[in-house]
Amino acid sequence: MNALLAANAVAAVASIAFALVGGVRPAALSESGTPTAGERFYGWMYATRGVPLGVAALLAPIASSGPASSLTLYAAAAAQVGDAAIGIATRKWTMIAGASLLTLIHTATAVATA
């Protein structure tokens, strides 16, 4: 269980980091030269969703186990499924792989903490 909690913590921190990068430097994730106003806007939208959800996914299984912790982790996993789908649509293989791995980790932790 401790290894799973550690993997979940690493996954949550990675998710938070990418959300912050999306907000601060959206061109780093979109691979465009100069970000447009729309990219900056959506980068901050991503960060305002990703940072709190990542923090919740990090802290929920540490704070307690049970339905609330599992629900939080399932929500984080669902967000990662969405990110993987975006990766599929844009053919960004690293995004597909990363989001899929985080989905598996959050889901496994949710099952273990239920």
C-alpha positions as CSV (number, residue, x, y, z in Angstrom):
1,M,0.0,0.0,0.0
2,N,2.8,2.4,0.8
3,A,4.3,2.0,-2.7
4,L,0.9,2.7,-4.2
5,L,0.5,5.9,-2.1
6,A,4.0,7.0,-3.1
7,A,3.2,6.4,-6.8
8,N,-0.1,8.3,-6.4
9,A,1.8,11.2,-4.7
10,V,4.3,11.3,-7.6
11,A,1.5,11.2,-10.1
12,A,-0.4,14.0,-8.3
13,V,2.8,16.2,-8.1
14,A,3.4,15.6,-11.8
15,S,-0.1,16.6,-12.6
16,I,0.2,19.8,-10.6
17,A,3.5,20.6,-12.3
18,F,2.1,20.2,-15.8
19,A,-1.0,22.3,-14.8
20,L,1.3,25.1,-13.5
21,V,3.4,24.9,-16.7
22,G,0.2,25.1,-18.7
23,G,-0.7,28.3,-16.9
24,V,2.6,30.0,-16.8
25,R,4.1,28.8,-20.2
26,P,1.3,27.5,-22.3
27,A,3.5,27.3,-25.4
28,A,5.6,24.7,-23.7
29,L,2.7,22.3,-23.8
30,S,1.1,23.4,-27.1
31,E,4.5,23.4,-28.8
32,S,3.7,26.7,-30.5
33,G,6.3,29.5,-30.9
34,T,4.4,32.4,-29.3
35,P,1.3,31.7,-27.3
36,T,-1.9,33.4,-28.5
37,A,-4.3,35.1,-26.1
38,G,-6.5,32.0,-26.4
39,E,-3.6,29.6,-25.4
40,R,-2.9,31.8,-22.4
41,F,-6.5,31.8,-21.4
42,Y,-7.0,28.1,-21.8
43,G,-3.6,27.5,-20.0
44,W,-4.9,29.3,-17.0
45,M,-8.2,27.5,-17.2
46,Y,-6.3,24.2,-17.2
47,A,-4.2,25.3,-14.2
48,T,-7.2,26.4,-12.1
49,R,-8.7,23.0,-12.6
50,G,-5.5,20.9,-12.5
51,V,-3.8,22.4,-9.4
52,P,-6.6,22.0,-6.9
53,L,-7.5,18.5,-8.3
54,G,-3.9,17.5,-8.1
55,V,-3.6,18.7,-4.6
56,A,-6.8,16.9,-3.6
57,A,-5.5,13.7,-5.3
58,L,-2.3,14.0,-3.4
59,L,-3.8,14.6,0.0
60,A,-7.0,12.6,0.0
61,P,-5.5,9.1,0.4
62,I,-3.0,10.4,2.9
63,A,-5.7,12.1,5.0
64,S,-8.1,9.2,5.2
65,S,-9.4,6.2,3.4
66,G,-13.0,5.5,2.5
67,P,-15.6,6.8,0.0
68,A,-14.6,10.4,0.0
69,S,-11.0,9.6,-0.8
70,S,-11.9,7.1,-3.5
71,L,-14.3,9.6,-5.1
72,T,-11.6,12.3,-5.2
73,L,-9.2,9.9,-6.8
74,Y,-11.8,8.7,-9.3
75,A,-12.4,12.4,-10.2
76,A,-8.6,12.8,-10.8
77,A,-8.6,9.7,-12.9
78,A,-11.5,10.9,-15.0
79,A,-9.6,14.2,-15.7
80,Q,-6.6,12.1,-16.8
81,V,-8.9,10.1,-19.1
82,G,-9.9,13.4,-20.7
83,D,-6.3,14.4,-21.0
84,A,-5.5,11.1,-22.7
85,A,-8.4,11.6,-25.1
86,I,-7.1,15.0,-26.0
87,G,-3.7,13.4,-26.6
88,I,-5.3,10.9,-28.9
89,A,-7.1,13.6,-30.8
90,T,-3.9,15.6,-31.2
91,R,-1.6,12.6,-31.7
92,K,0.7,13.6,-28.7
93,W,2.0,10.2,-27.7
94,T,3.7,11.4,-24.5
95,M,0.4,13.0,-23.4
96,I,-1.4,9.7,-24.1
97,A,1.1,7.7,-22.2
98,G,1.4,10.0,-19.2
99,A,-2.3,10.6,-18.7
100,S,-3.0,6.9,-19.1
101,L,-0.4,6.0,-16.5
102,L,-1.8,8.6,-14.1
103,T,-5.3,7.2,-14.7
104,L,-4.2,3.7,-13.7
105,I,-2.3,5.0,-10.6
106,H,-5.2,7.1,-9.4
107,T,-7.7,4.3,-10.1
108,A,-5.6,1.7,-8.3
109,T,-5.2,4.0,-5.3
110,A,-9.0,4.7,-5.3
111,V,-9.7,1.0,-5.2
112,A,-7.2,0.4,-2.5
113,T,-8.4,3.2,-0.3
114,A,-12.2,2.4,-0.7
